[in-house]
Amino acid sequence: MAESNIWKFIDESELSEYTLIVPSVAVGNVGQLACDLLISSLDMKKIASLYSPALIPVLGYDPYDLNSDNLSSCCEIYKSSSRNLVVLQLRAPLVYKYARSYLEDIVQKFQEKGIKDVIILTSSYAHEKKHILTSPFRYIASETSPHKSKIKTLNWQEHEFVDTSVKIYGGGFASLLYDICLNNSVPCLILYKYSSEGDNIPDAYEMINYLSSIVTLFSQKSDVVSQLVQPVSWKLLFGRPPPTDIY
């Protein structure tokens, strides 16, 4: 399967000491929306595209620049040199039978590039939240995650394990990618939010605000929300308004 994946790098530089952020396609698409917000707000530059049988084909305009002549595909990688951050953005679900080998190839490729760690952003069904008055966020951190000590000082709530395996209902491939990272000795953190389908833009804002507590994303001189820039593509997030002549 890995041989079927086609990587096209615009920037071939090493990514030593970079953090890789990957959104899992999950309930409400919260992880993907959060990554969109990151890419737009940090003005991240596209460094690669990935084509694979595991990806449902999607092609469209540049979601971050209306004046661009570039097309956007299903899986693209963006980089912020000032923040030592790489984001792998997905715009469609994975084909199940190819998912594992596709994710294994991603981990291997970025290991070769020298990344420091992986953060997976995802969501879980809101009705799975057992303790109603607690934080809507949960985390799972590997023993080697560089963010674990910081998280403990923030008193974040850890994922409640039913058994030794990681199960996030509605969380897409997050658990699988986490296991692959562990098997390859890649430090990994999952951050997820209990969410429902609907307008999940507020969820994305909250997730970035939460994430910025452990990763330096924006200037500390002002609050995070004031520094966030919505992608132009969000203007059509729910399609066009209904035509007036139907009324």
PASEBA-1860 file (N, C-alpha, C; in nm, 3 decimals):
! residues 247
1> MAESNIWK> 0.082/-0.121/0.000/0.000/0.000/0.000/0.085/0.126/0.000 ~ 0.191/0.125/0.081/0.275/0.245/0.091/0.331/0.283/-0.045 ~ 0.360/0.179/-0.129/0.416/0.206/-0.261/0.315/0.277/-0.350 ~ 0.184/0.265/-0.317/0.080/0.327/-0.398/0.059/0.473/-0.361 ~ 0.110/0.513/-0.246/0.098/0.653/-0.206/0.197/0.738/-0.283 ~ 0.152/0.853/-0.327/0.237/0.943/-0.403/0.253/1.073/-0.324 ~ 0.374/1.096/-0.276/0.406/1.220/-0.204/0.466/1.321/-0.301 ~ 0.416/1.442/-0.300/0.471/1.549/-0.382/0.511/1.665/-0.291
9> FIDESELS> 0.641/1.675/-0.263/0.691/1.780/-0.174/0.735/1.903/-0.254 ~ 0.687/2.018/-0.211/0.733/2.146/-0.266/0.857/2.190/-0.189 ~ 0.857/2.158/-0.060/0.967/2.192/0.030/1.022/2.062/0.087 ~ 1.146/2.028/0.054/1.206/1.900/0.094/1.289/1.911/0.223 ~ 1.283/2.023/0.292/1.368/2.043/0.408/1.329/1.950/0.523 ~ 1.426/1.927/0.612/1.402/1.842/0.729/1.303/1.911/0.825 ~ 1.239/1.830/0.908/1.141/1.883/1.002/1.180/1.848/1.146 ~ 1.308/1.849/1.172/1.358/1.818/1.305/1.303/1.918/1.407
17> EYTLIVPS> 1.255/1.866/1.521/1.198/1.945/1.630/1.062/2.006/1.595 ~ 1.000/1.960/1.486/0.866/2.006/1.452/0.762/1.914/1.515 ~ 0.646/1.971/1.546/0.530/1.894/1.590/0.436/1.876/1.471 ~ 0.391/1.754/1.448/0.296/1.725/1.342/0.156/1.717/1.401 ~ 0.062/1.793/1.346/-0.077/1.788/1.388/-0.160/1.722/1.278 ~ -0.237/1.621/1.318/-0.321/1.547/1.224/-0.465/1.547/1.275 ~ -0.562/1.591/1.193/-0.702/1.583/1.235/-0.761/1.448/1.196 ~ -0.837/1.389/1.285/-0.911/1.268/1.250/-1.048/1.309/1.200
25> VAVGNVGQ> -1.093/1.247/1.091/-1.226/1.276/1.037/-1.327/1.213/1.134 ~ -1.398/1.296/1.209/-1.480/1.247/1.320/-1.608/1.329/1.330 ~ -1.687/1.302/1.433/-1.816/1.369/1.451/-1.798/1.521/1.453 ~ -1.874/1.590/1.368/-1.869/1.736/1.361/-1.748/1.791/1.290 ~ -1.654/1.704/1.247/-1.532/1.748/1.178/-1.456/1.854/1.258 ~ -1.457/1.841/1.390/-1.396/1.943/1.476/-1.245/1.953/1.453 ~ -1.178/1.838/1.442/-1.034/1.839/1.419/-0.996/1.907/1.289 ~ -1.070/1.877/1.183/-1.041/1.939/1.053/-1.066/2.090/1.056
33> LACDLLIS> -1.175/2.131/1.120/-1.204/2.274/1.132/-1.096/2.346/1.212 ~ -1.048/2.282/1.319/-0.941/2.341/1.400/-0.813/2.357/1.318 ~ -0.783/2.257/1.236/-0.663/2.265/1.151/-0.679/2.374/1.046 ~ -0.798/2.387/0.990/-0.826/2.497/0.896/-0.798/2.631/0.962 ~ -0.843/2.644/1.085/-0.825/2.769/1.159/-0.676/2.796/1.186 ~ -0.602/2.691/1.217/-0.458/2.704/1.239/-0.386/2.749/1.112 ~ -0.414/2.681/1.004/-0.347/2.709/0.876/-0.372/2.853/0.833 ~ -0.498/2.896/0.846/-0.534/3.031/0.804/-0.476/3.137/0.899
41> SLDMKKIA> -0.485/3.114/1.029/-0.441/3.214/1.127/-0.290/3.232/1.130 ~ -0.216/3.122/1.108/-0.070/3.128/1.109/-0.012/3.151/0.969 ~ -0.100/3.165/0.870/-0.057/3.184/0.732/0.046/3.077/0.693 ~ 0.011/2.953/0.721/0.102/2.841/0.695/0.117/2.816/0.545 ~ 0.234/2.768/0.505/0.265/2.746/0.364/0.254/2.598/0.328 ~ 0.191/2.571/0.216/0.179/2.432/0.172/0.315/2.379/0.129 ~ 0.353/2.264/0.184/0.484/2.206/0.149/0.471/2.072/0.077 ~ 0.350/2.013/0.075/0.336/1.882/0.011/0.190/1.846/-0.011
49> SLYSPALI> 0.170/1.750/-0.101/0.039/1.688/-0.122/0.059/1.537/-0.120 ~ -0.044/1.465/-0.081/-0.037/1.320/-0.075/-0.156/1.261/-0.149 ~ -0.126/1.170/-0.242/-0.231/1.100/-0.318/-0.225/0.953/-0.281 ~ -0.343/0.893/-0.256/-0.346/0.755/-0.208/-0.480/0.690/-0.238 ~ -0.481/0.557/-0.258/-0.609/0.484/-0.273/-0.694/0.493/-0.146 ~ -0.632/0.529/-0.034/-0.705/0.541/0.091/-0.788/0.669/0.098 ~ -0.764/0.759/0.005/-0.829/0.890/0.008/-0.941/0.898/-0.094 ~ -1.060/0.940/-0.051/-1.169/0.967/-0.143/-1.133/1.095/-0.220
57> PVLGYDPY> -1.128/1.091/-0.353/-1.080/1.206/-0.431/-1.164/1.332/-0.410 ~ -1.096/1.440/-0.378/-1.159/1.572/-0.362/-1.068/1.675/-0.427 ~ -1.126/1.764/-0.505/-1.046/1.870/-0.568/-1.127/1.999/-0.566 ~ -1.061/2.109/-0.535/-1.132/2.237/-0.530/-1.038/2.355/-0.533 ~ -1.095/2.473/-0.512/-1.015/2.595/-0.508/-0.931/2.600/-0.380 ~ -0.832/2.688/-0.380/-0.752/2.711/-0.260/-0.845/2.761/-0.148 ~ -0.856/2.688/-0.037/-0.952/2.727/0.067/-0.908/2.846/0.151 ~ -0.783/2.893/0.131/-0.730/3.001/0.214/-0.700/3.129/0.137
65> DLNSDNLS> -0.715/3.125/0.004/-0.682/3.241/-0.077/-0.770/3.243/-0.202 ~ -0.865/3.336/-0.205/-0.957/3.344/-0.318/-0.887/3.387/-0.447 ~ -0.773/3.452/-0.435/-0.702/3.503/-0.553/-0.600/3.403/-0.607 ~ -0.589/3.290/-0.542/-0.489/3.191/-0.584/-0.537/3.113/-0.706 ~ -0.441/3.075/-0.791/-0.471/2.990/-0.907/-0.448/2.842/-0.876 ~ -0.405/2.813/-0.753/-0.374/2.675/-0.716/-0.499/2.598/-0.677 ~ -0.499/2.470/-0.710/-0.607/2.382/-0.669/-0.572/2.314/-0.537 ~ -0.673/2.275/-0.465/-0.655/2.208/-0.337/-0.705/2.064/-0.348
73> SCCEIYKS> -0.627/1.970/-0.293/-0.664/1.829/-0.301/-0.703/1.775/-0.164 ~ -0.728/1.646/-0.157/-0.784/1.584/-0.037/-0.689/1.585/0.082 ~ -0.560/1.568/0.059/-0.463/1.562/0.168/-0.345/1.653/0.137 ~ -0.326/1.755/0.218/-0.217/1.850/0.196/-0.146/1.878/0.328 ~ -0.018/1.911/0.316/0.064/1.934/0.435/0.110/2.079/0.436 ~ 0.094/2.145/0.551/0.128/2.286/0.567/0.230/2.303/0.679 ~ 0.309/2.408/0.667/0.420/2.428/0.760/0.428/2.573/0.809 ~ 0.457/2.587/0.939/0.489/2.718/0.997/0.630/2.710/1.054
81> SSRNLVVL> 0.724/2.774/0.989/0.864/2.771/1.034/0.882/2.843/1.166 ~ 0.805/2.948/1.188/0.821/3.027/1.311/0.770/2.953/1.434 ~ 0.680/2.858/1.414/0.622/2.783/1.526/0.668/2.638/1.532 ~ 0.754/2.597/1.439/0.798/2.457/1.431/0.678/2.363/1.428 ~ 0.588/2.394/1.337/0.460/2.323/1.332/0.431/2.277/1.190 ~ 0.382/2.154/1.179/0.337/2.100/1.051/0.195/2.048/1.069 ~ 0.106/2.079/0.976/-0.032/2.032/0.981/-0.062/1.949/0.857 ~ -0.108/1.828/0.878/-0.156/1.745/0.768/-0.308/1.758/0.765
89> QLRAPLVY> -0.360/1.825/0.665/-0.504/1.849/0.657/-0.572/1.750/0.565 ~ -0.685/1.696/0.612/-0.766/1.602/0.535/-0.900/1.666/0.504 ~ -0.951/1.640/0.385/-1.079/1.700/0.345/-1.183/1.595/0.306 ~ -1.157/1.470/0.341/-1.253/1.362/0.312/-1.221/1.244/0.403 ~ -1.317/1.153/0.424/-1.291/1.034/0.506/-1.193/0.939/0.435 ~ -1.139/0.844/0.512/-1.051/0.743/0.456/-1.131/0.620/0.414 ~ -1.081/0.551/0.312/-1.136/0.421/0.274/-1.086/0.320/0.377 ~ -1.178/0.254/0.447/-1.144/0.176/0.566/-1.034/0.072/0.542
97> KYARSYLE> -1.046/-0.004/0.435/-0.952/-0.116/0.417/-0.809/-0.072/0.389 ~ -0.791/0.055/0.351/-0.657/0.106/0.326/-0.606/0.196/0.439 ~ -0.689/0.219/0.540/-0.657/0.320/0.641/-0.527/0.290/0.716 ~ -0.511/0.166/0.764/-0.393/0.136/0.844/-0.263/0.158/0.767 ~ -0.252/0.103/0.648/-0.127/0.117/0.573/-0.102/0.262/0.531 ~ -0.210/0.336/0.507/-0.197/0.478/0.474/-0.139/0.556/0.594 ~ -0.194/0.531/0.712/-0.147/0.600/0.832/-0.006/0.556/0.870 ~ 0.026/0.429/0.849/0.162/0.381/0.874/0.262/0.453/0.784
105> DIVQKFQE> 0.222/0.476/0.660/0.311/0.546/0.566/0.334/0.690/0.610 ~ 0.229/0.755/0.662/0.242/0.892/0.711/0.340/0.899/0.827 ~ 0.325/0.808/0.923/0.415/0.807/1.039/0.559/0.781/0.995 ~ 0.577/0.686/0.905/0.712/0.654/0.857/0.774/0.773/0.784 ~ 0.695/0.838/0.698/0.747/0.951/0.620/0.792/1.065/0.712 ~ 0.713/1.097/0.812/0.748/1.209/0.899/0.855/1.170/1.001 ~ 0.866/1.042/1.031/0.981/0.997/1.110/1.110/1.022/1.033 ~ 1.108/0.993/0.905/1.225/1.016/0.820/1.258/1.165/0.814
113> KGIKDVII> 1.154/1.248/0.826/1.174/1.393/0.822/1.221/1.449/0.956 ~ 1.216/1.364/1.061/1.270/1.404/1.191/1.175/1.474/1.284 ~ 1.042/1.457/1.266/0.948/1.526/1.355/0.968/1.485/1.501 ~ 0.935/1.576/1.590/0.953/1.555/1.734/0.840/1.472/1.793 ~ 0.715/1.506/1.754/0.600/1.436/1.810/0.477/1.458/1.722 ~ 0.369/1.386/1.755/0.244/1.395/1.680/0.132/1.433/1.776 ~ 0.045/1.525/1.733/-0.077/1.559/1.807/-0.195/1.528/1.716 ~ -0.288/1.448/1.765/-0.408/1.412/1.690/-0.527/1.490/1.748
121> LTSSYAHE> -0.597/1.563/1.663/-0.716/1.638/1.705/-0.840/1.565/1.656 ~ -0.933/1.540/1.746/-1.054/1.468/1.706/-1.169/1.505/1.798 ~ -1.280/1.432/1.786/-1.399/1.459/1.866/-1.469/1.327/1.896 ~ -1.561/1.332/1.989/-1.638/1.213/2.027/-1.784/1.253/2.044 ~ -1.872/1.154/2.029/-2.016/1.182/2.042/-2.047/1.246/2.177 ~ -2.123/1.355/2.173/-2.155/1.429/2.295/-2.226/1.340/2.398 ~ -2.307/1.245/2.349/-2.384/1.163/2.444/-2.296/1.061/2.517 ~ -2.168/1.050/2.476/-2.074/0.960/2.544/-2.015/1.023/2.670
129> KKHILTSP> -2.039/1.152/2.688/-1.984/1.221/2.805/-2.063/1.182/2.929 ~ -1.998/1.110/3.018/-2.069/1.056/3.135/-2.086/1.159/3.245 ~ -1.986/1.243/3.266/-1.991/1.342/3.375/-2.024/1.479/3.315 ~ -2.149/1.516/3.325/-2.202/1.631/3.252/-2.133/1.762/3.287 ~ -2.098/1.782/3.412/-2.046/1.912/3.457/-1.895/1.926/3.440 ~ -1.830/1.824/3.385/-1.685/1.832/3.367/-1.650/1.896/3.233 ~ -1.521/1.918/3.213/-1.472/1.976/3.086/-1.513/1.888/2.968 ~ -1.548/1.949/2.853/-1.583/1.870/2.734/-1.461/1.812/2.664
137> FRYIASET> -1.340/1.845/2.712/-1.217/1.796/2.650/-1.158/1.679/2.729 ~ -1.096/1.588/2.654/-1.022/1.478/2.714/-0.891/1.462/2.636 ~ -0.794/1.396/2.699/-0.667/1.373/2.630/-0.615/1.233/2.658 ~ -0.531/1.186/2.568/-0.456/1.061/2.585/-0.313/1.092/2.544 ~ -0.218/1.071/2.631/-0.078/1.104/2.602/0.010/0.981/2.622 ~ 0.099/0.958/2.526/0.196/0.851/2.542/0.297/0.891/2.649 ~ 0.368/0.794/2.701/0.466/0.821/2.808/0.575/0.917/2.762 ~ 0.605/0.916/2.632/0.714/0.999/2.581/0.668/1.134/2.527
145> SPHKSKIK> 0.538/1.161/2.535/0.488/1.289/2.481/0.553/1.406/2.554 ~ 0.608/1.503/2.479/0.674/1.619/2.543/0.575/1.713/2.611 ~ 0.444/1.690/2.592/0.343/1.779/2.648/0.283/1.725/2.777 ~ 0.321/1.604/2.816/0.256/1.538/2.929/0.274/1.613/3.060 ~ 0.394/1.659/3.088/0.418/1.729/3.215/0.340/1.861/3.220 ~ 0.333/1.933/3.109/0.257/2.058/3.104/0.109/2.033/3.126 ~ 0.058/1.927/3.064/-0.084/1.893/3.078/-0.119/1.865/3.224 ~ -0.030/1.798/3.295/-0.055/1.766/3.436/-0.066/1.892/3.522
153> TLNWQEHE> 0.011/1.994/3.487/0.002/2.119/3.564/-0.128/2.193/3.535 ~ -0.189/2.165/3.418/-0.315/2.229/3.379/-0.437/2.153/3.428 ~ -0.413/2.034/3.485/-0.522/1.951/3.537/-0.627/1.914/3.432 ~ -0.582/1.889/3.311/-0.675/1.840/3.209/-0.727/1.703/3.249 ~ -0.846/1.671/3.201/-0.904/1.541/3.231/-0.859/1.436/3.130 ~ -0.811/1.324/3.183/-0.762/1.218/3.096/-0.878/1.132/3.047 ~ -0.858/1.071/2.932/-0.955/0.977/2.876/-0.982/0.863/2.974 ~ -1.107/0.824/2.986/-1.143/0.716/3.075/-1.134/0.582/3.001
161> FVDTSVKI> -1.036/0.503/3.036/-1.013/0.376/2.968/-1.110/0.270/3.021 ~ -1.179/0.203/2.927/-1.265/0.091/2.963/-1.179/-0.033/2.983 ~ -1.081/-0.049/2.895/-0.980/-0.154/2.908/-0.847/-0.094/2.865 ~ -0.753/-0.175/2.827/-0.621/-0.122/2.790/-0.619/-0.056/2.652 ~ -0.717/-0.086/2.568/-0.721/-0.029/2.433/-0.784/0.111/2.437 ~ -0.750/0.191/2.337/-0.803/0.326/2.325/-0.929/0.324/2.239 ~ -1.042/0.364/2.295/-1.167/0.369/2.220/-1.229/0.506/2.236 ~ -1.240/0.578/2.123/-1.304/0.709/2.122/-1.423/0.698/2.026
169> YGGGFASL> -1.542/0.687/2.079/-1.660/0.665/1.995/-1.691/0.790/1.913 ~ -1.693/0.770/1.781/-1.713/0.883/1.690/-1.585/0.954/1.654 ~ -1.471/0.901/1.704/-1.342/0.970/1.688/-1.265/0.934/1.562 ~ -1.326/0.857/1.472/-1.257/0.825/1.346/-1.135/0.738/1.368 ~ -1.027/0.770/1.296/-0.906/0.686/1.299/-0.807/0.726/1.408 ~ -0.847/0.814/1.500/-0.755/0.866/1.601/-0.689/0.755/1.681 ~ -0.767/0.657/1.726/-0.712/0.547/1.807/-0.612/0.465/1.728 ~ -0.644/0.439/1.602/-0.554/0.361/1.515/-0.422/0.434/1.494
177> LYDICLNN> -0.428/0.562/1.465/-0.305/0.639/1.443/-0.223/0.646/1.572 ~ -0.289/0.658/1.685/-0.220/0.660/1.814/-0.142/0.530/1.834 ~ -0.206/0.417/1.806/-0.139/0.286/1.820/-0.020/0.273/1.726 ~ -0.035/0.323/1.604/0.074/0.317/1.506/0.193/0.401/1.555 ~ 0.163/0.518/1.611/0.271/0.602/1.666/0.343/0.529/1.779 ~ 0.268/0.465/1.867/0.330/0.391/1.978/0.418/0.278/1.925 ~ 0.367/0.207/1.825/0.443/0.094/1.769/0.572/0.138/1.702 ~ 0.576/0.266/1.661/0.695/0.319/1.595/0.775/0.412/1.686
185> SVPCLILY> 0.743/0.408/1.816/0.814/0.489/1.917/0.810/0.639/1.885 ~ 0.695/0.685/1.834/0.675/0.827/1.806/0.590/0.886/1.919 ~ 0.639/0.986/1.991/0.559/1.050/2.096/0.428/1.102/2.040 ~ 0.318/1.075/2.110/0.187/1.109/2.054/0.090/1.157/2.162 ~ 0.004/1.250/2.122/-0.100/1.301/2.210/-0.230/1.310/2.131 ~ -0.340/1.262/2.190/-0.473/1.282/2.134/-0.545/1.386/2.219 ~ -0.602/1.486/2.153/-0.688/1.583/2.220/-0.824/1.576/2.152 ~ -0.929/1.548/2.230/-1.061/1.542/2.168/-1.165/1.615/2.251
193> KYSSEGDN> -1.275/1.649/2.183/-1.385/1.724/2.245/-1.516/1.651/2.220 ~ -1.599/1.642/2.322/-1.733/1.586/2.304/-1.816/1.686/2.224 ~ -1.871/1.639/2.110/-1.940/1.731/2.019/-2.060/1.662/1.954 ~ -2.145/1.743/1.894/-2.257/1.694/1.815/-2.247/1.752/1.674 ~ -2.316/1.691/1.580/-2.320/1.745/1.444/-2.395/1.879/1.444 ~ -2.354/1.969/1.356/-2.419/2.100/1.346/-2.316/2.205/1.311 ~ -2.332/2.324/1.366/-2.233/2.431/1.346/-2.121/2.408/1.447 ~ -2.010/2.353/1.401/-1.901/2.316/1.492/-1.785/2.416/1.491
201> IPDAYEMI> -1.810/2.534/1.434/-1.708/2.639/1.437/-1.669/2.678/1.580 ~ -1.767/2.696/1.671/-1.728/2.726/1.811/-1.642/2.616/1.872 ~ -1.667/2.489/1.836/-1.584/2.379/1.887/-1.440/2.394/1.840 ~ -1.424/2.433/1.713/-1.289/2.451/1.658/-1.214/2.563/1.730 ~ -1.283/2.673/1.758/-1.222/2.783/1.832/-1.178/2.738/1.971 ~ -1.265/2.663/2.038/-1.231/2.613/2.172/-1.111/2.519/2.167 ~ -1.107/2.436/2.064/-0.997/2.339/2.054/-0.863/2.410/2.034 ~ -0.860/2.512/1.950/-0.736/2.587/1.929/-0.696/2.660/2.057
209> NYLSSIVT> -0.793/2.714/2.127/-0.765/2.782/2.253/-0.707/2.684/2.354 ~ -0.760/2.563/2.358/-0.712/2.459/2.447/-0.571/2.415/2.408 ~ -0.552/2.393/2.279/-0.423/2.347/2.228/-0.313/2.449/2.255 ~ -0.347/2.577/2.247/-0.246/2.682/2.267/-0.194/2.687/2.410 ~ -0.260/2.614/2.501/-0.212/2.607/2.639/-0.086/2.523/2.651 ~ -0.066/2.432/2.555/0.051/2.344/2.563/0.148/2.363/2.447 ~ 0.103/2.426/2.339/0.189/2.452/2.222/0.186/2.602/2.194 ~ 0.302/2.663/2.180/0.308/2.807/2.152/0.264/2.832/2.008
217> LFSQKSDV> 0.142/2.881/1.994/0.086/2.904/1.860/0.078/3.051/1.824 ~ 0.048/3.135/1.924/0.023/3.276/1.897/0.096/3.363/1.999 ~ 0.093/3.492/1.975/0.154/3.588/2.066/0.085/3.582/2.202 ~ 0.165/3.592/2.308/0.111/3.588/2.443/0.061/3.726/2.489 ~ 0.078/3.826/2.403/0.042/3.963/2.442/-0.107/3.989/2.435 ~ -0.182/3.906/2.363/-0.327/3.922/2.356/-0.391/3.785/2.356 ~ -0.522/3.781/2.374/-0.589/3.652/2.384/-0.588/3.579/2.250 ~ -0.599/3.447/2.257/-0.586/3.363/2.138/-0.697/3.390/2.036
225> VSQLVQPV> -0.820/3.401/2.084/-0.935/3.415/1.993/-0.921/3.538/1.904 ~ -0.869/3.646/1.958/-0.855/3.770/1.879/-0.752/3.756/1.767 ~ -0.667/3.653/1.774/-0.564/3.632/1.672/-0.603/3.528/1.567 ~ -0.722/3.470/1.582/-0.766/3.368/1.489/-0.831/3.431/1.365 ~ -0.798/3.375/1.249/-0.850/3.424/1.122/-0.925/3.312/1.053 ~ -1.053/3.330/1.030/-1.131/3.226/0.965/-1.092/3.213/0.818 ~ -1.080/3.090/0.767/-1.052/3.070/0.625/-1.166/3.124/0.540 ~ -1.134/3.176/0.423/-1.239/3.230/0.336/-1.336/3.120/0.294
233> SWKLLFGR> -1.291/2.996/0.291/-1.377/2.884/0.250/-1.492/2.861/0.347 ~ -1.481/2.911/0.469/-1.587/2.891/0.568/-1.713/2.972/0.535 ~ -1.701/3.066/0.443/-1.819/3.145/0.405/-1.926/3.057/0.341 ~ -1.883/2.945/0.283/-1.978/2.853/0.219/-1.980/2.719/0.292 ~ -1.954/2.722/0.421/-1.945/2.598/0.498/-2.075/2.521/0.497 ~ -2.188/2.592/0.492/-2.319/2.527/0.491/-2.392/2.547/0.359 ~ -2.314/2.576/0.252/-2.376/2.597/0.122/-2.430/2.737/0.107 ~ -2.488/2.763/-0.007/-2.546/2.896/-0.033/-2.683/2.908/0.035
241> PPPTDIY> -2.727/3.032/0.064/-2.860/3.050/0.122/-2.968/3.010/0.021 ~ -3.087/2.976/0.066/-3.193/2.937/-0.028/-3.231/3.054/-0.119 ~ -3.265/3.027/-0.245/-3.304/3.136/-0.336/-3.432/3.203/-0.287 ~ -3.437/3.334/-0.297/-3.552/3.410/-0.245/-3.679/3.384/-0.323 ~ -3.665/3.342/-0.452/-3.785/3.326/-0.534/-3.865/3.199/-0.500 ~ -3.817/3.120/-0.402/-3.897/3.003/-0.363/-4.003/3.041/-0.259 ~ -3.994/3.165/-0.208/-4.089/3.206/-0.105/-4.206/3.284/-0.166
END
